[in-house]
Amino acid sequence: MPERVNIDEYLEKYSPEMSELAEKLRNLILDMFPYMDEVIKWNNLVYEINGYVCAILIHKAHINLEFWRGAELKDPKNRLEGTGKKMRHLKIRDESEIDAEYIKILVEESIKLKNSI
């Protein structure tokens, strides 16, 4: 059984709007990839399969879905942001920006990259 976080306890420190948005994104990820572990690292929700795949970072007015090797992702919609050597993130400000098919593509590719090490 994959590891899971007590989501209510984790989200209580954030605004209701960001908590709700984070929970929708979390549920989408876990519905599509139920075999991933969910843990808290660096005070963020981190999703793993034998190592880091992606993470949800909650900010005051948006959420970042972060990919450790995001610079290597194909990013078919060119929405990933970031300037670091490896990391990229998808900025989500409201529910309308949660594109399930796009997120699925990014997470699947991140899983494949992780397994190619």
C-alpha positions as CSV (number, residue, x, y, z in Angstrom):
1,M,0.0,0.0,0.0
2,P,1.5,3.4,-1.0
3,E,2.3,5.9,1.8
4,R,-0.2,8.8,2.2
5,V,-0.1,12.1,4.1
6,N,-2.8,13.2,6.6
7,I,-4.0,15.8,4.1
8,D,-6.4,17.7,6.4
9,E,-3.7,18.2,9.0
10,Y,-1.2,19.3,6.3
11,L,-3.5,21.8,4.6
12,E,-4.8,23.5,7.8
13,K,-2.0,26.0,7.8
14,Y,-2.9,27.4,4.3
15,S,-5.7,29.6,3.1
16,P,-9.0,27.8,2.2
17,E,-8.6,28.7,-1.5
18,M,-5.1,27.3,-1.8
19,S,-5.9,24.3,0.4
20,E,-8.8,23.4,-1.9
21,L,-6.8,23.9,-5.0
22,A,-3.9,21.8,-3.6
23,E,-6.3,19.0,-2.7
24,K,-7.8,18.9,-6.2
25,L,-4.4,18.7,-7.7
26,R,-3.3,16.0,-5.2
27,N,-6.5,13.9,-5.8
28,L,-5.9,14.2,-9.6
29,I,-2.3,13.0,-9.3
30,L,-3.2,10.1,-6.9
31,D,-6.2,9.1,-9.0
32,M,-4.0,8.8,-12.1
33,F,-1.0,7.3,-10.3
34,P,-2.4,5.5,-7.3
35,Y,0.8,3.5,-6.8
36,M,2.9,6.6,-6.0
37,D,3.9,7.4,-2.4
38,E,3.0,10.7,-1.0
39,V,5.2,12.2,1.7
40,I,6.1,15.5,3.2
41,K,9.6,16.7,2.4
42,W,10.9,20.3,2.6
43,N,7.4,21.1,4.0
44,N,5.9,20.2,0.6
45,L,3.7,17.3,-0.7
46,V,6.2,15.1,-2.6
47,Y,5.2,12.2,-4.9
48,E,7.6,9.3,-5.3
49,I,8.1,6.0,-7.0
50,N,11.5,4.8,-5.7
51,G,12.5,8.4,-5.6
52,Y,11.2,11.9,-6.4
53,V,8.7,12.3,-9.3
54,C,7.0,15.7,-8.6
55,A,5.9,17.9,-5.7
56,I,3.1,20.3,-4.8
57,L,4.4,23.6,-3.4
58,I,1.7,25.9,-1.9
59,H,2.2,29.6,-2.1
60,K,-0.1,32.5,-1.0
61,A,-1.7,33.1,-4.4
62,H,-0.7,30.0,-6.5
63,I,0.5,26.4,-6.4
64,N,3.6,25.1,-8.2
65,L,3.6,21.5,-9.5
66,E,7.4,21.0,-9.5
67,F,9.4,18.5,-11.5
68,W,13.0,17.8,-10.4
69,R,14.2,17.1,-13.9
70,G,11.7,19.5,-15.5
71,A,14.3,21.0,-17.9
72,E,14.4,17.6,-19.6
73,L,10.6,17.3,-20.0
74,K,9.2,17.8,-23.6
75,D,6.5,20.2,-22.2
76,P,4.1,20.0,-25.2
77,K,2.2,23.1,-24.1
78,N,5.3,25.1,-23.2
79,R,3.8,26.1,-19.8
80,L,6.7,25.0,-17.5
81,E,8.5,27.8,-15.8
82,G,11.9,28.1,-14.1
83,T,15.5,29.0,-15.0
84,G,17.5,26.5,-12.9
85,K,19.7,23.8,-14.4
86,K,17.1,21.0,-13.7
87,M,14.0,22.0,-11.9
88,R,10.8,23.4,-13.6
89,H,7.3,24.0,-12.3
90,L,3.8,24.4,-13.6
91,K,2.1,27.4,-11.9
92,I,-1.5,26.9,-11.1
93,R,-3.5,30.0,-9.9
94,D,-7.1,28.5,-9.9
95,E,-9.0,25.4,-10.8
96,S,-9.3,26.3,-14.5
97,E,-5.5,25.9,-14.9
98,I,-5.6,22.3,-13.8
99,D,-5.3,20.5,-17.2
100,A,-5.6,16.8,-16.3
101,E,-4.3,15.5,-19.6
102,Y,-1.3,17.8,-19.7
103,I,-0.4,17.0,-16.0
104,K,-0.7,13.3,-16.8
105,I,1.8,13.7,-19.7
106,L,4.3,15.6,-17.5
107,V,4.1,13.2,-14.6
108,E,4.4,10.1,-16.9
109,E,7.4,11.7,-18.5
110,S,8.9,12.5,-15.2
111,I,8.5,8.9,-14.1
112,K,10.2,7.7,-17.2
113,L,13.1,10.1,-16.8
114,K,13.5,9.0,-13.2
115,N,13.7,5.4,-14.2
116,S,16.3,6.1,-16.9
117,I,18.9,7.1,-14.4
